Every structure is written in structure tokens, then in C-alpha cells.
């Protein structure tokens, strides 16, 4: 008996899908009717996603412009500091505080733009989530058109071109009236800052209460006070 290598083993799922693909292509009028969807192509070519991608790119380009200006400013500060150190007889040790302050400034700058990039990405995800109902509706439309199952094309090892329904899906999605607003990433930053401020205030309240003399409470007072959930 020949030994079977791991490369020759085909999963039952993949085999079943391959058989179904052959049946579908050979006998188009028979069921099940299977379709394969290229999700990446949908996200790049569908009108609504092109709009969102363009909006996101505007925020990214604006951020990159501000970042370039800040980098020029930091480079000028670095050049000035290096010139001061070179012209001083005391050497670098005399400018320890200034060097540390500059490094902290660079670290804050890097953190600032990493946060802005993350917020822009998050805003894009929030905007794309608004399209999900229309995507599901498009899948339902294709189900009514006779498709038994539609699977991601990325999960298949091989498929016949006739199984690709991406173009049909994009065309159906483009015909729907979809209004999507790309949220301003600055709003998420504002909400985040307000949340952090609220947490800080909540954390300071117990300390403030400890400084005040405890007043005698009636047995019923404790039951009347609302329970405060600790914010994490």
C-alpha cells in the first residue's frame, strides 16, 4: 500500500465544493446554484465603498500634511539644539534637560499621529458598517434570483470563472439608494477625551470623600443611596 503524503489529502469540505462547482458549471439549470464572491473587489469597486475610501483618503492626506509640517518644526528645533551643543565648551552634558525635553516632545508627537491614524481607521469602519444592511439585502436579492449559497472566493482553492458573482453583486449594490456619512474622526477623539476626564473625576471623588468627616447615618440612609458602578 502506498503512503499518502499530507499534500495529497483533500478535506471533505473542499472536495464537496469542487464537485458542486463542476455540477453547477456543467448543468447551469440544476440546483444547487453556487456563487463565489470576491469581497476585496467589492470593497474597492462598489460605488458606496469608493465614496467612503475617497473620504477616508481626504482625512489621511490632511493628517499627513500636518505631520510633515510638524516634522519640519521638530527638525529645526533639533538643528538648533545640535548647534548650541557644538558651540558650547561645556559639551552635551550641559544640555541634558533640553535633550530630555526634546525627546519627550518627539515621543508625544509620534503618539499623537498614531492616535490620529487609529481614529481615521475607526471612523472608516464605523462608516462601512452603515452599508451592512444593504449588503445583506443584496445577498437576499441574489437568493431570490436562484442562488442557493454564496461563499467567499478566498476560501476556495480553485473555482471555475462561471461561479464568480462579484460583478453581478456590485451591479446590484450600485443600483440601491445608499446614503452614508463618513464621521469626523475628531468627534471620536473628543468623546474619548471626555470619557477619560469623566473617569478621572470619578476616581478623585472617593479621595475627596475621605477628607470630609463622616456624618452619622440613619439605618435607612444607606438603602436610599444609589449604587455607583465603578468605571473601568
Residue, then its C-alpha position, 0 to 999 in steps of 0.5 A: x500500500x502506498x503512503x499518502x503524503x499530507x499534500x495529497x489529502x483533500x478535506x471533505x469540505x473542499x472536495x464537496x465544493x469542487x464537485x458542486x462547482x463542476x455540477x453547477x458549471x456543467x448543468x447551469x439549470x440544476x440546483x444547487x446554484x453556487x456563487x463565489x464572491x470576491x469581497x476585496x473587489x467589492x470593497x474597492x469597486x462598489x460605488x458606496x465603498x469608493x465614496x467612503x475610501x475617497x473620504x477616508x483618503x481626504x482625512x489621511x492626506x490632511x493628517x499627513x500634511x500636518x505631520x510633515x509640517x510638524x516634522x519640519x518644526x521638530x527638525x529645526x528645533x533639533x538643528x538648533x539644539x545640535x548647534x548650541x551643543x557644538x558651540x558650547x565648551x561645556x559639551x552635551x552634558x550641559x544640555x541634558x534637560x533640553x535633550x530630555x525635553x526634546x525627546x519627550x516632545x518627539x515621543x508625544x508627537x509620534x503618539x499623537x499621529x498614531x492616535x490620529x491614524x487609529x481614529x481615521x481607521x475607526x471612523x472608516x469602519x464605523x462608516x462601512x458598517x452603515x452599508x451592512x444592511x444593504x449588503x445583506x439585502x443584496x445577498x437576499x436579492x441574489x437568493x431570490x434570483x436562484x442562488x442557493x449559497x454564496x461563499x467567499x472566493x478566498x476560501x476556495x482553492x480553485x473555482x471555475x470563472x462561471x461561479x464568480x458573482x462579484x460583478x453581478x453583486x456590485x451591479x446590484x449594490x450600485x443600483x440601491x439608494x445608499x446614503x452614508x456619512x463618513x464621521x469626523x474622526x475628531x468627534x471620536x477623539x473628543x468623546x474619548x477625551x471626555x470619557x477619560x476626564x469623566x473617569x478621572x473625576x470619578x476616581x478623585x471623588x472617593x479621595x475627596x470623600x475621605x477628607x470630609x468627616x463622616x456624618x452619622x447615618x440613619x439605618x435607612x440612609x444607606x438603602x436610599x443611596x444609589x449604587x455607583x458602578x465603578x468605571x473601568 
